[in-house]
């Protein structure tokens, strides 16, 4: 079964019978390709290749292309990131898969600046919108904003809410889905993201799907978590995304991740 069909169902808001696998796994892909992670992050083609290697190895439905790796590695600059995304989108089209792009969200960027949150958000707003629109123009299926868990007063910022609204309208204009990792609990149904991804093991609910972050290194635990999530998704009449709370890196044994997936699918 084609990953492209699963992602199209997700984008169109149609129910889907099988879990949709969307793991972030550049580090795992680099290990499979026998490439040092530092080299992968220095070369857009190698980054795209690592995304492909991981997705094919795990039987994923989409390539997940982040803009940042482990804390000891600098974020990709916007130009190199777009280059990697463009290459990944081309590979995804050949492989009949979708493409997910992850970037730092506005709250994460504003907190780096420090000082008054609303003033920092106003300062970073033009760059965030420009980067989001440039990526959206490449037509990935999903753009995910990676954010820290907000403090209550941060989540209630009206400036932040307006910026999220502007990004949502851009996503709708380009007919792509906007995801968040994680979504803020203060978001109502009207301004909740299309997709939400947890930053800890467990469930997250977006407007278009439920998502479960499970432990890919524990085959039995993975199967139990996905079984519970599938029941919840059926009751909600929503597709189920299976993702990971933290990116699958080179320290994880690839076979263990593959065994976990084999518990819920015959695709690998």
Helices and strands as residue ranges (DSSP letters): H 3-12, E 20-21, H 26-32, H 37-42, H 44-58, E 62-66, H 78-95, E 98-104, H 106-113, H 117-136, E 142-146, H 152-155, H 158-173, E 177-181, E 195-196, E 202-205, E 209-213, H 219-236, E 239-243, H 254-262
